[in-house]
């Protein structure tokens, strides 16, 4: 029914440089909404209709009696809002019925478990550096820990993204289709140089046209599934009981930087967060004692003057009382 509008909505999101995953989600959920209300004329869709649809999202239960998560509901609502914003912008409708619809706020957002320095070292020491795959795997782990990049971003890296001379890694088309540059650090740079010069050429013999950075024996790029399995295997070998994933390294990277005093905006840029509030959750997760930090860092708290001038409150009180007597009628 709304096939043409959904197609134009897809084109609109593409022009805005939204990621393929975002475009797919927005269009799919907008389509689900239109199918659920079953109104032929788009101009007759009202705010109460949208609110009624959203109420149904909260009431939904799947076959296992599980509801939608707050994140899923937020994404569905956001898709509807972006769709009607597009309709208003292109003059398909004159009033946006979803304008004042709001997404549910995530309460008590917490950061997933992170690794200690000792646990990271155990993980890094698991790959067998006497094998090609062992060197590749160690390089992958070093890059995760040094840069905090996402799993999808690592699997999309090309040989042109690793600037070993400059000591940086270029992330092209990260989440939200945003590009950024992150420092590699000396250990990740050392292993990347070894991998690129001695390991990757042997993997690429069967696929010389591939430009992907991390490859397997057959020359195909490593997949997210392969990297995830590899991390789980080394976690077990390191006898770490907590669950560890690529995102665990990402959380560990950010947490370590914040804990050691890194500027929050610098961390935001390295993580590729669009919103600073996302980065700030790492501060909350650390449970930092802000009073202690204030006392340790504020110049007046560190002032070593021997005589501390005290407020003369008794003089103020006496002066106030004398004035009160004079002005009483």
BATOR-818666 format. One line per field, with one value per residue (C-alpha): x, y, z; residue in three letters. Coordinates in Angstrom, 3 decimals, decimal comma. Layout:
N
xx <- c(X/...);
yy <- c(Y/...);
zz <- c(Z/...);
residu <- c(ALA/...);
END
This chain:
329
xx <- c(0,000/2,780/5,446/6,453/6,707/8,859/11,111/11,547/12,140/14,951/16,476/16,174/18,072/20,709/21,301/21,686/24,509/22,820/24,346/22,768/21,695/19,960/18,196/16,990/15,631/13,913/12,194/11,174/9,640/7,940/6,415/5,258/3,600/1,737/0,557/-0,651/-2,869/-4,194/-5,138/-5,200/-4,669/-1,363/-2,783/-5,449/-2,936/-3,276/-1,264/-3,712/-3,244/0,511/0,148/-2,159/0,402/3,155/0,984/0,786/4,593/4,694/2,014/3,686/4,884/6,604/6,159/8,308/6,245/9,111/8,358/10,264/13,300/13,322/16,002/13,808/10,799/12,952/14,195/10,669/9,427/12,456/11,745/8,174/9,352/12,007/9,411/6,927/9,681/10,527/6,878/6,563/9,853/8,768/5,294/3,475/1,815/1,547/1,491/3,704/1,510/4,597/6,274/5,613/5,963/8,951/11,126/11,270/14,315/16,691/16,955/20,006/22,104/25,094/28,294/28,995/31,815/35,348/38,675/41,386/44,912/45,937/43,054/43,884/47,486/46,299/44,106/46,896/49,280/46,982/47,525/50,376/52,886/54,556/51,641/50,246/46,769/48,268/50,057/46,891/44,762/47,230/47,197/43,402/43,354/46,047/44,081/40,867/42,563/44,562/41,771/38,412/36,941/33,761/33,752/32,082/34,654/37,573/36,166/35,742/39,333/41,467/45,234/44,967/43,420/46,519/48,940/51,976/54,176/51,674/50,738/46,992/44,083/41,450/37,887/35,859/32,079/31,849/28,541/26,300/28,452/31,034/34,759/37,404/41,085/42,328/45,879/47,333/49,853/53,289/52,243/49,388/51,592/54,381/52,080/50,320/53,650/54,587/51,194/51,078/54,645/54,839/51,397/48,855/50,800/50,597/46,872/46,302/47,900/44,491/42,806/45,292/42,608/41,241/42,094/40,713/43,235/42,402/42,086/41,854/43,847/41,689/42,083/38,581/38,077/37,555/33,903/32,381/31,459/35,051/36,442/33,793/34,572/38,294/37,807/35,681/38,325/41,111/38,908/38,474/42,180/42,961/40,503/38,532/35,077/33,243/31,885/34,281/33,480/34,875/32,664/34,263/37,575/35,819/34,360/37,701/39,482/37,141/37,029/40,815/41,207/38,595/39,936/43,441/42,258/41,740/39,713/36,139/35,795/38,967/37,526/34,282/36,150/38,158/35,036/33,063/30,179/27,800/26,515/28,816/26,257/27,061/30,710/29,790/28,216/31,754/32,364/29,206/30,152/33,446/31,695/34,262/34,141/33,610/34,189/37,528/38,429/37,468/39,615/42,549/42,398/40,915/43,596/41,891/41,743/45,492/46,216/48,859/48,477/48,849/46,339/42,881/40,657/37,390/34,054/33,230/29,637/29,359/29,987/27,393/24,867/25,476/25,307/22,065/20,498/21,403/19,883/16,751/16,246/16,645/14,131/11,438/8,260);
yy <- c(0,000/2,395/0,754/3,950/5,962/3,314/3,211/6,996/6,796/4,308/6,685/9,555/7,623/6,608/10,249/11,050/8,461/6,226/2,781/-0,181/-1,707/1,523/1,879/-1,709/-1,331/2,019/0,914/-2,465/-1,018/1,790/-0,878/-2,918/0,171/0,961/-2,646/-2,706/0,388/-0,503/3,052/3,677/7,448/8,416/11,866/10,323/8,799/10,576/10,835/8,600/5,889/6,015/6,005/3,005/1,173/1,972/0,725/-2,567/-2,729/-2,652/-5,359/-7,649/-11,097/-13,676/-17,469/-17,632/-14,881/-12,404/-8,710/-6,341/-4,775/-1,024/-0,754/-2,522/-0,359/2,765/1,680/0,998/4,378/6,132/4,482/5,808/9,298/9,389/8,184/10,935/13,539/12,477/12,703/16,223/17,337/16,137/17,724/14,407/15,478/18,959/18,076/15,440/13,302/11,741/15,047/14,900/11,136/10,345/7,294/5,531/6,418/3,655/3,485/2,397/1,851/-0,256/-1,216/-4,876/-6,567/-5,514/-7,305/-6,576/-5,880/-9,359/-10,989/-9,085/-10,278/-13,865/-13,547/-11,978/-14,794/-17,599/-17,521/-19,741/-17,359/-20,297/-20,527/-18,170/-18,128/-17,612/-14,449/-13,246/-13,902/-12,159/-9,180/-9,085/-9,108/-6,420/-4,209/-4,667/-3,749/-0,839/0,821/-0,220/-0,662/-2,633/-6,198/-5,135/-2,377/-4,775/-7,218/-4,356/-3,078/-3,049/-2,990/0,715/1,497/0,562/3,497/1,960/4,993/7,296/4,703/5,058/3,008/4,503/3,356/3,933/3,873/2,998/2,878/5,678/5,780/7,917/7,821/8,294/7,724/5,934/5,510/2,007/2,031/0,408/-3,212/-3,323/-1,575/-4,119/-7,102/-5,503/-4,943/-8,588/-9,823/-7,633/-8,410/-12,146/-13,677/-11,905/-12,443/-16,201/-16,042/-13,887/-16,331/-17,763/-14,383/-11,747/-9,206/-9,008/-5,852/-6,963/-6,676/-9,808/-12,989/-16,758/-19,576/-19,548/-15,820/-14,905/-12,086/-13,189/-13,066/-11,793/-15,369/-16,574/-13,759/-14,353/-18,075/-17,305/-14,949/-17,508/-20,179/-18,019/-16,980/-20,619/-21,298/-18,353/-19,816/-16,583/-17,366/-14,226/-14,030/-12,260/-10,869/-8,257/-5,735/-6,692/-5,448/-2,281/-1,626/-2,420/0,017/2,892/2,136/2,022/5,354/7,097/5,599/6,828/10,392/10,592/13,532/12,342/14,014/12,349/8,989/9,867/10,454/7,254/5,215/6,802/7,802/10,319/11,400/12,318/10,876/7,410/7,878/9,294/5,988/4,658/7,204/6,098/2,451/3,066/4,316/7,082/9,004/12,507/14,104/12,348/13,361/16,974/17,042/15,536/17,780/21,160/23,810/25,213/21,757/21,440/24,908/24,527/27,948/27,585/30,191/29,592/32,618/31,765/33,506/35,954/34,848/36,191/39,716/39,332/38,063/40,933/43,511/42,008/42,055/45,756/46,682/44,664/46,629/49,939/49,064/47,601/49,672);
zz <- c(0,000/0,961/-1,176/-2,990/0,239/1,880/-1,190/-1,092/2,660/1,954/-0,578/1,896/4,587/2,049/1,108/4,814/4,856/7,417/7,849/5,989/9,325/10,385/7,040/7,157/10,705/10,125/6,922/8,345/11,523/9,610/7,369/10,384/11,834/8,608/8,333/11,936/11,688/8,209/7,147/3,397/3,495/5,146/5,947/8,182/10,611/13,963/17,152/19,105/16,450/16,947/20,746/20,554/18,417/20,926/23,800/21,922/21,837/25,622/25,840/23,299/24,397/22,212/22,300/25,451/27,104/26,847/26,153/23,916/25,563/26,149/23,474/20,903/21,731/21,456/18,022/16,781/18,014/16,530/13,170/13,197/14,143/11,392/8,856/9,662/9,781/6,232/5,170/6,560/5,041/1,583/1,969/1,840/5,089/6,588/10,294/11,870/14,181/15,784/16,614/20,343/20,701/22,929/23,343/26,713/28,752/29,670/33,424/35,372/32,257/33,210/31,522/30,881/32,817/31,934/32,155/34,665/33,431/34,600/32,710/29,537/29,688/30,158/27,081/25,021/25,939/24,729/20,923/19,742/18,158/16,432/13,980/11,346/12,860/16,310/15,170/13,455/16,533/18,850/16,494/16,574/20,381/20,565/18,171/20,161/23,415/21,963/20,001/21,465/17,992/17,365/16,049/12,784/12,350/12,797/10,237/7,740/7,999/4,863/4,507/3,665/7,058/9,060/9,053/10,746/10,100/11,770/14,378/13,782/12,525/10,248/10,855/7,707/7,852/11,522/13,366/12,082/8,917/10,737/10,007/12,680/13,455/16,589/17,943/17,725/20,534/20,370/21,045/18,529/15,957/16,478/15,977/13,020/11,275/11,844/10,663/7,536/6,455/7,194/7,767/5,595/2,305/2,843/3,587/0,508/-1,969/-2,843/-3,040/-4,164/-5,037/-1,482/0,442/3,807/6,629/8,603/6,572/6,949/5,310/2,185/1,660/2,752/5,267/8,847/9,832/13,051/13,946/13,541/15,706/18,378/18,528/18,699/21,666/23,533/22,961/24,385/27,292/28,254/27,799/30,095/32,655/32,883/34,261/33,118/29,591/27,215/23,777/21,419/23,191/26,500/25,110/23,948/27,406/29,019/26,692/27,544/31,259/31,565/29,767/31,896/35,112/34,308/33,739/29,961/28,700/28,250/24,841/23,601/24,677/22,908/19,631/19,907/20,705/17,883/20,156/18,604/22,020/24,909/27,337/26,019/26,936/30,327/31,301/31,705/34,452/36,252/35,915/37,691/40,802/41,139/44,407/43,057/46,464/46,735/43,176/43,933/47,046/45,180/42,123/43,055/43,691/46,789/48,323/47,818/49,207/51,936/53,606/57,382/58,432/57,086/57,310/59,002/58,446/61,295/61,663/65,219/63,979/61,247/63,776/66,208/63,448/62,160/65,642/66,199/62,833/63,661/66,883/65,099/62,369/64,658/64,828);
residu <- c(UNK/UNK/UNK/UNK/UNK/UNK/UNK/UNK/UNK/UNK/UNK/UNK/UNK/UNK/UNK/UNK/UNK/UNK/UNK/UNK/UNK/UNK/UNK/UNK/UNK/UNK/UNK/UNK/UNK/UNK/UNK/UNK/UNK/UNK/UNK/UNK/UNK/UNK/UNK/UNK/UNK/UNK/UNK/UNK/UNK/UNK/UNK/UNK/UNK/UNK/UNK/UNK/UNK/UNK/UNK/UNK/UNK/UNK/UNK/UNK/UNK/UNK/UNK/UNK/UNK/UNK/UNK/UNK/UNK/UNK/UNK/UNK/UNK/UNK/UNK/UNK/UNK/UNK/UNK/UNK/UNK/UNK/UNK/UNK/UNK/UNK/UNK/UNK/UNK/UNK/UNK/UNK/UNK/UNK/UNK/UNK/UNK/UNK/UNK/UNK/UNK/UNK/UNK/UNK/UNK/UNK/UNK/UNK/UNK/UNK/UNK/UNK/UNK/UNK/UNK/UNK/UNK/UNK/UNK/UNK/UNK/UNK/UNK/UNK/UNK/UNK/UNK/UNK/UNK/UNK/UNK/UNK/UNK/UNK/UNK/UNK/UNK/UNK/UNK/UNK/UNK/UNK/UNK/UNK/UNK/UNK/UNK/UNK/UNK/UNK/UNK/UNK/UNK/UNK/UNK/UNK/UNK/UNK/UNK/UNK/UNK/UNK/UNK/UNK/UNK/UNK/UNK/UNK/UNK/UNK/UNK/UNK/UNK/UNK/UNK/UNK/UNK/UNK/UNK/UNK/UNK/UNK/UNK/UNK/UNK/UNK/UNK/UNK/UNK/UNK/UNK/UNK/UNK/UNK/UNK/UNK/UNK/UNK/UNK/UNK/UNK/UNK/UNK/UNK/UNK/UNK/UNK/UNK/UNK/UNK/UNK/UNK/UNK/UNK/UNK/UNK/UNK/UNK/UNK/UNK/UNK/UNK/UNK/UNK/UNK/UNK/UNK/UNK/UNK/UNK/UNK/UNK/UNK/UNK/UNK/UNK/UNK/UNK/UNK/UNK/UNK/UNK/UNK/UNK/UNK/UNK/UNK/UNK/UNK/UNK/UNK/UNK/UNK/UNK/UNK/UNK/UNK/UNK/UNK/UNK/UNK/UNK/UNK/UNK/UNK/UNK/UNK/UNK/UNK/UNK/UNK/UNK/UNK/UNK/UNK/UNK/UNK/UNK/UNK/UNK/UNK/UNK/UNK/UNK/UNK/UNK/UNK/UNK/UNK/UNK/UNK/UNK/UNK/UNK/UNK/UNK/UNK/UNK/UNK/UNK/UNK/UNK/UNK/UNK/UNK/UNK/UNK/UNK/UNK/UNK/UNK/UNK/UNK/UNK/UNK/UNK/UNK/UNK/UNK/UNK/UNK/UNK/UNK/UNK/UNK/UNK/UNK/UNK/UNK);
END
